[in-house]
Amino acid sequence: MTQKLVVIGNGMAGARTVEEILARNGDYAVTMFGDEPYGNYNRIMLSNLLAGVETEDGIFLNDLAWYRENGITLNTGTRIERIDASARTVYDAEGNGTRYDKLIIATGSHAWVPPIKGIHRPGRGYHQGVFAFRTLDDTRGMIRYARDHERAVVIGGGLLGLEAARGLQSHVSHVTLLHAMGHLMNTQLDERAGEMLKGSVENKLGIDVIVNAMTSEILGKDRVTGVKLGDGTVIECDVVVVAAGIRPNTAMAADSGLSVERGIVVDDQMRVAGHEDVYAVGECAQHRGDLYGLVAPLWDQAKVLADHITGTTGVAYEGSRVSTKLKVAGIDVASMGLREPETDEDEVIVYNEPRKGIYKQLIIRDNVLVGATLVGDNRKAAALIQAFDRGLPLPDERAELIFDIGGAVEESPADMPDDVQVCNCNGVSKGAICGVVTGGCKTVSGVMDATRAGKGCGTCKPLVQRIVEWANGGEAEEDPAASWYVPGVPMPKPELMIAIRKYRLTSVSSVFEKLVPGGTHDAKSKMGLASLLKMMWADEYVDERDARFINDRVHANIQRDGTFSVVPQMKGGVTTPGQLRKIAEVAEKYDVPMVKLTGGQRIDLLGVPKEKLPAMWADLDMPSGYAYAKSFRTVKTCVGSDFCRFGVGDSTALGIALEERYQGLEGPGKMKLAVSGCPRNCAESYVKDVGVVAIDGGKWEIYVGGAAGAHIRKGDLLTTVSSADEVITLTGRFLQYYRENANWLERTYSFVPRIGVDRIREIVVDDADGIALALDAAVQQAVQAYRDPWKERSDPATPGQFRTSLPLTVLPQVPVRG
């Protein structure tokens, strides 16, 4: 008879344990309870989500479909309040009971918040502007609040605090990090390494760091206005993030009479002391007096628990040798074993280069590595972790351990045991990687997708590649899909364009039906194909509405709550009193929640329901300023020569001319431009997809491939010309060459370095390939096909184009028990 397995906790440890049990074909009917209303996500990646380098979809390990496919009953938003071990029943907050034959407690930890005056408000929870940093909802709240504020303070200088500080820099202009101890990451690093890390964080990242800082009070009556330290120092801020550490969630277990000290006490089989059928795993479990807050020990515990609960005898968890290799706020850090020597016989190797922010310390005992600390250079970290974990013999030339001077302690994949952990973030072993290769997957990207190895912090990707190559007999196969323009059509871009022209495929559906075996339509490919076809066929393109993203269907930018933003065009950032008056009147008439000045010198009306869009456009009677689609966006300009005493060129007039000519131009990625009237660069032309700068003598410099968003890159000088007409021509020619040759979603800041600015100059400026006239003709065809998309307000493309939309659900959720 199938036994009932209940798991309290749907975090990384709980879900991973269930995965391990399923992999062993455990005969259990599994019921899981989780506080949050989602599937299982990777908490390690929350800092990347905060920084804007990862999406919410990208951090989920098991979506809700996984639970259904594996027959798991998942109760989200449900907190278990009590365990009756004698009756083998757990009870939720409403008193509902669920029986079990085996019980796993995986309640994890919660953010520890110091008892600081003013941090809470009676009946309201945290003071407005104060956030913990532990959950997805915490991260969402920080992002929403921080983007409308300027100065943040992070309390806590451990790993999580450093990551929070780095992530907040994407949303606020200034971040101060407070740490109560004498040096950063004091539980992992020694004092000198902590000081080195502090210098790098301050000098390289621009984050102010204050150590020995005891926060005594949160200031502000209705919202945070600052923090006060124990020595009386006041730091002004409007956002406070508490990342001062974590504490195990053990109250429920203690209230239920289980053995609890610092954590829930377990034996070597992860059984709770005194209870044969109750287990604990993860951050809430205390094993041989130790608690573990890193993921690698959690994976070790999950494997032992799964082995034992599915009938394997003789298995035991004997503790974990803790090591970490990661980027802390963008700075390489690795730590393992001892931070300081313990005996006079311990051999200590130290290398210190303060100017470069590099510090390395090794502690060796009986020719075995027992501790290592690295800051600023992790190139030897993987080899050191292997030596530390395996107790490998060390070379006589100790310098080989920290410098690439010949010898290496690093094992080859052939010498590594199958159970050695390769990816700590997702708990993937060498054996698991080799098993996927043996099963027929011969590409690195395919193995990473199948195992999740390398999908966490990413530091193990080189090792994953080496193992895949070794397992495949010396070389990994090239992933054929890597060269496809879109994932659902098996062709690189040049071949795809040739086939589209050959068969005159003017619609997305015709591409699938002609070029894809079986005619299978791939939803992820539709946007890329639609953009490509519009670029190739201009007004001959056959528009199919399901090939467009919602933004492109209604010509507005969707927001997280399902409303839209309306952005009227302001060419070159120039407007009139009449336009301003009209925008203000429309905003009042339609109760627009927010009116925002954008970085592209326009006015954004945010929070507009979809059904109100046509009426708003009609009242505005202004062209669309593209704030959506992969297209030509804006041309930012400075005041120019008419008013500025430094201006040497009429940047405003040229910016308007460029925007009028190329407005709405489709591309593989969005295209942002700027024109500056002098090298003082007030319009930030050096960091745009195309930037134009006026210089003395009536000349203009044209820069391409710049970026100032998540990626920072100064554009490359394409050429210098003598007239505005030449700027307009060469801009169009470059954009057309980019449109025809870039990969889908490849911005110019990646395209230009890939092709090389010298090669681009040969084609666009010197016409070395003899295609300049064809590029000019193609972009002219696209210009002539332009139509203001807001004209659809009076002639909808489909009857339901502007029908009232349902509220947007940001993530898939299941019902929360009320």
Secondary structure in CASP SS format (residue, H / E / C, confidence):
PFRMAT SS
TARGET T0000
AUTHOR 0000-0000-0000
METHOD secondary structure of the structure
MODEL  1
M C 1.00
T C 1.00
Q E 1.00
K E 1.00
L E 1.00
V E 1.00
V E 1.00
I E 1.00
G C 1.00
N C 1.00
G C 1.00
M H 1.00
A H 1.00
G H 1.00
A H 1.00
R H 1.00
T H 1.00
V H 1.00
E H 1.00
E H 1.00
I H 1.00
L H 1.00
A H 1.00
R C 1.00
N C 1.00
G C 1.00
D C 1.00
Y E 1.00
A E 1.00
V E 1.00
T E 1.00
M E 1.00
F E 1.00
G E 1.00
D C 1.00
E C 1.00
P C 1.00
Y C 1.00
G C 1.00
N E 1.00
Y E 1.00
N C 1.00
R H 1.00
I H 1.00
M H 1.00
L H 1.00
S H 1.00
N H 1.00
L H 1.00
L H 1.00
A H 1.00
G C 1.00
V C 1.00
E C 1.00
T C 1.00
E C 1.00
D H 1.00
G H 1.00
I H 1.00
F E 1.00
L E 1.00
N E 1.00
D C 1.00
L H 1.00
A H 1.00
W H 1.00
Y H 1.00
R H 1.00
E H 1.00
N C 1.00
G C 1.00
I C 1.00
T E 1.00
L E 1.00
N E 1.00
T E 1.00
G C 1.00
T C 1.00
R C 1.00
I E 1.00
E E 1.00
R E 1.00
I E 1.00
D E 1.00
A C 1.00
S C 1.00
A C 1.00
R C 1.00
T E 1.00
V E 1.00
Y E 1.00
D E 1.00
A C 1.00
E C 1.00
G C 1.00
N C 1.00
G E 1.00
T E 1.00
R E 1.00
Y C 1.00
D C 1.00
K E 1.00
L E 1.00
I E 1.00
I E 1.00
A C 1.00
T C 1.00
G C 1.00
S E 1.00
H E 1.00
A E 1.00
W C 1.00
V C 1.00
P C 1.00
P C 1.00
I C 1.00
K E 1.00
G C 1.00
I C 1.00
H E 1.00
R E 1.00
P C 1.00
G C 1.00
R C 1.00
G E 1.00
Y E 1.00
H C 1.00
Q C 1.00
G C 1.00
V E 1.00
F E 1.00
A E 1.00
F C 1.00
R C 1.00
T C 1.00
L H 1.00
D H 1.00
D H 1.00
T H 1.00
R H 1.00
G H 1.00
M H 1.00
I H 1.00
R H 1.00
Y H 1.00
A H 1.00
R C 1.00
D C 1.00
H C 1.00
E C 1.00
R E 1.00
A E 1.00
V E 1.00
V E 1.00
I E 1.00
G C 1.00
G C 1.00
G C 1.00
L H 1.00
L H 1.00
G H 1.00
L H 1.00
E H 1.00
A H 1.00
A H 1.00
R H 1.00
G H 1.00
L H 1.00
Q C 1.00
S C 1.00
H C 1.00
V C 1.00
S C 1.00
H E 1.00
V E 1.00
T E 1.00
L E 1.00
L E 1.00
H E 1.00
A C 1.00
M C 1.00
G C 1.00
H C 1.00
L C 1.00
M C 1.00
N C 1.00
T C 1.00
Q C 1.00
L C 1.00
D C 1.00
E H 1.00
R H 1.00
A H 1.00
G H 1.00
E H 1.00
M H 1.00
L H 1.00
K H 1.00
G H 1.00
S H 1.00
V H 1.00
E H 1.00
N H 1.00
K H 1.00
L H 1.00
G C 1.00
I C 1.00
D E 1.00
V E 1.00
I E 1.00
V E 1.00
N C 1.00
A C 1.00
M C 1.00
T E 1.00
S E 1.00
E E 1.00
I E 1.00
L E 1.00
G C 1.00
K C 1.00
D C 1.00
R C 1.00
V C 1.00
T C 1.00
G E 1.00
V E 1.00
K E 1.00
L E 1.00
G C 1.00
D C 1.00
G C 1.00
T C 1.00
V E 1.00
I E 1.00
E E 1.00
C C 1.00
D C 1.00
V E 1.00
V E 1.00
V E 1.00
V E 1.00
A C 1.00
A C 1.00
G C 1.00
I E 1.00
R E 1.00
P E 1.00
N C 1.00
T C 1.00
A H 1.00
M H 1.00
A H 1.00
A H 1.00
D H 1.00
S C 1.00
G C 1.00
L C 1.00
S C 1.00
V E 1.00
E C 1.00
R C 1.00
G C 1.00
I E 1.00
V E 1.00
V E 1.00
D C 1.00
D C 1.00
Q C 1.00
M C 1.00
R E 1.00
V E 1.00
A C 1.00
G C 1.00
H C 1.00
E C 1.00
D C 1.00
V E 1.00
Y E 1.00
A E 1.00
V C 1.00
G C 1.00
E C 1.00
C C 1.00
A E 1.00
Q E 1.00
H E 1.00
R C 1.00
G C 1.00
D E 1.00
L C 1.00
Y C 1.00
G C 1.00
L C 1.00
V H 1.00
A H 1.00
P H 1.00
L H 1.00
W H 1.00
D H 1.00
Q H 1.00
A H 1.00
K H 1.00
V H 1.00
L H 1.00
A H 1.00
D H 1.00
H H 1.00
I H 1.00
T C 1.00
G C 1.00
T C 1.00
T C 1.00
G C 1.00
V C 1.00
A C 1.00
Y C 1.00
E C 1.00
G C 1.00
S C 1.00
R C 1.00
V C 1.00
S E 1.00
T E 1.00
K E 1.00
L E 1.00
K E 1.00
V E 1.00
A C 1.00
G C 1.00
I E 1.00
D E 1.00
V E 1.00
A E 1.00
S E 1.00
M E 1.00
G E 1.00
L C 1.00
R C 1.00
E C 1.00
P C 1.00
E C 1.00
T C 1.00
D C 1.00
E C 1.00
D C 1.00
E E 1.00
V E 1.00
I E 1.00
V E 1.00
Y E 1.00
N E 1.00
E E 1.00
P H 1.00
R H 1.00
K H 1.00
G C 1.00
I E 1.00
Y E 1.00
K E 1.00
Q E 1.00
L E 1.00
I E 1.00
I E 1.00
R E 1.00
D C 1.00
N C 1.00
V E 1.00
L E 1.00
V E 1.00
G E 1.00
A E 1.00
T E 1.00
L E 1.00
V E 1.00
G C 1.00
D C 1.00
N C 1.00
R C 1.00
K C 1.00
A H 1.00
A H 1.00
A H 1.00
L H 1.00
I H 1.00
Q H 1.00
A H 1.00
F H 1.00
D H 1.00
R H 1.00
G C 1.00
L C 1.00
P C 1.00
L C 1.00
P C 1.00
D C 1.00
E C 1.00
R H 1.00
A H 1.00
E H 1.00
L H 1.00
I C 1.00
F C 1.00
D C 1.00
I C 1.00
G C 1.00
G C 1.00
A C 1.00
V C 1.00
E C 1.00
E C 1.00
S C 1.00
P H 1.00
A H 1.00
D H 1.00
M C 1.00
P C 1.00
D C 1.00
D C 1.00
V C 1.00
Q E 1.00
V E 1.00
C E 1.00
N C 1.00
C C 1.00
N C 1.00
G C 1.00
V E 1.00
S E 1.00
K H 1.00
G H 1.00
A H 1.00
I H 1.00
C H 1.00
G H 1.00
V H 1.00
V H 1.00
T H 1.00
G C 1.00
G C 1.00
C C 1.00
K C 1.00
T C 1.00
V H 1.00
S H 1.00
G H 1.00
V H 1.00
M H 1.00
D H 1.00
A H 1.00
T H 1.00
R C 1.00
A C 1.00
G C 1.00
K C 1.00
G C 1.00
C C 1.00
G C 1.00
T C 1.00
C C 1.00
K H 1.00
P H 1.00
L H 1.00
V H 1.00
Q H 1.00
R H 1.00
I H 1.00
V H 1.00
E H 1.00
W H 1.00
A H 1.00
N C 1.00
G C 1.00
G C 1.00
E C 1.00
A C 1.00
E C 1.00
E C 1.00
D C 1.00
P H 1.00
A H 1.00
A H 1.00
S H 1.00
W C 1.00
Y C 1.00
V C 1.00
P C 1.00
G C 1.00
V C 1.00
P C 1.00
M C 1.00
P C 1.00
K H 1.00
P H 1.00
E H 1.00
L H 1.00
M H 1.00
I H 1.00
A H 1.00
I H 1.00
R H 1.00
K H 1.00
Y C 1.00
R C 1.00
L C 1.00
T C 1.00
S C 1.00
V H 1.00
S H 1.00
S H 1.00
V H 1.00
F H 1.00
E H 1.00
K H 1.00
L H 1.00
V C 1.00
P H 1.00
G H 1.00
G H 1.00
T C 1.00
H C 1.00
D C 1.00
A H 1.00
K H 1.00
S H 1.00
K H 1.00
M H 1.00
G H 1.00
L H 1.00
A H 1.00
S H 1.00
L H 1.00
L H 1.00
K H 1.00
M H 1.00
M H 1.00
W H 1.00
A H 1.00
D H 1.00
E H 1.00
Y C 1.00
V C 1.00
D C 1.00
E C 1.00
R H 1.00
D H 1.00
A H 1.00
R C 1.00
F C 1.00
I H 1.00
N H 1.00
D H 1.00
R H 1.00
V H 1.00
H C 1.00
A C 1.00
N E 1.00
I E 1.00
Q C 1.00
R C 1.00
D C 1.00
G C 1.00
T C 1.00
F E 1.00
S E 1.00
V E 1.00
V C 1.00
P E 1.00
Q C 1.00
M C 1.00
K H 1.00
G H 1.00
G H 1.00
V C 1.00
T C 1.00
T C 1.00
P H 1.00
G H 1.00
Q H 1.00
L H 1.00
R H 1.00
K H 1.00
I H 1.00
A H 1.00
E H 1.00
V H 1.00
A H 1.00
E H 1.00
K H 1.00
Y C 1.00
D C 1.00
V C 1.00
P C 1.00
M E 1.00
V E 1.00
K E 1.00
L E 1.00
T C 1.00
G C 1.00
G C 1.00
Q C 1.00
R C 1.00
I E 1.00
D E 1.00
L E 1.00
L E 1.00
G E 1.00
V E 1.00
P C 1.00
K H 1.00
E H 1.00
K H 1.00
L H 1.00
P H 1.00
A H 1.00
M H 1.00
W H 1.00
A H 1.00
D H 1.00
L H 1.00
D C 1.00
M C 1.00
P C 1.00
S E 1.00
G C 1.00
Y C 1.00
A C 1.00
Y C 1.00
A C 1.00
K C 1.00
S E 1.00
F E 1.00
R E 1.00
T E 1.00
V E 1.00
K E 1.00
T E 1.00
C C 1.00
V C 1.00
G C 1.00
S C 1.00
D C 1.00
F C 1.00
C C 1.00
R C 1.00
F C 1.00
G C 1.00
V C 1.00
G C 1.00
D C 1.00
S H 1.00
T H 1.00
A H 1.00
L H 1.00
G H 1.00
I H 1.00
A H 1.00
L H 1.00
E H 1.00
E H 1.00
R H 1.00
Y H 1.00
Q C 1.00
G C 1.00
L C 1.00
E E 1.00
G C 1.00
P C 1.00
G C 1.00
K C 1.00
M E 1.00
K E 1.00
L E 1.00
A E 1.00
V E 1.00
S E 1.00
G C 1.00
C C 1.00
P C 1.00
R C 1.00
N C 1.00
C C 1.00
A C 1.00
E C 1.00
S H 1.00
Y H 1.00
V H 1.00
K C 1.00
D C 1.00
V E 1.00
G E 1.00
V E 1.00
V E 1.00
A E 1.00
I E 1.00
D C 1.00
G C 1.00
G C 1.00
K E 1.00
W E 1.00
E E 1.00
I E 1.00
Y E 1.00
V E 1.00
G C 1.00
G C 1.00
A E 1.00
A E 1.00
G C 1.00
A C 1.00
H C 1.00
I E 1.00
R E 1.00
K C 1.00
G C 1.00
D E 1.00
L E 1.00
L E 1.00
T E 1.00
T E 1.00
V E 1.00
S C 1.00
S C 1.00
A H 1.00
D H 1.00
E H 1.00
V H 1.00
I H 1.00
T H 1.00
L H 1.00
T H 1.00
G H 1.00
R H 1.00
F H 1.00
L H 1.00
Q H 1.00
Y H 1.00
Y H 1.00
R H 1.00
E H 1.00
N H 1.00
A C 1.00
N C 1.00
W C 1.00
L C 1.00
E C 1.00
R C 1.00
T H 1.00
Y H 1.00
S H 1.00
F H 1.00
V H 1.00
P H 1.00
R H 1.00
I H 1.00
G C 1.00
V H 1.00
D H 1.00
R H 1.00
I H 1.00
R H 1.00
E H 1.00
I H 1.00
V H 1.00
V C 1.00
D C 1.00
D C 1.00
A C 1.00
D C 1.00
G C 1.00
I C 1.00
A H 1.00
L H 1.00
A H 1.00
L H 1.00
D H 1.00
A H 1.00
A H 1.00
V H 1.00
Q H 1.00
Q H 1.00
A H 1.00
V H 1.00
Q H 1.00
A C 1.00
Y C 1.00
R C 1.00
D C 1.00
P H 1.00
W H 1.00
K H 1.00
E H 1.00
R H 1.00
S C 1.00
D C 1.00
P C 1.00
A C 1.00
T C 1.00
P C 1.00
G C 1.00
Q C 1.00
F C 1.00
R C 1.00
T C 1.00
S C 1.00
L C 1.00
P C 1.00
L C 1.00
T C 1.00
V C 1.00
L C 1.00
P C 1.00
Q C 1.00
V C 1.00
P C 1.00
V C 1.00
R C 1.00
G C 1.00
END
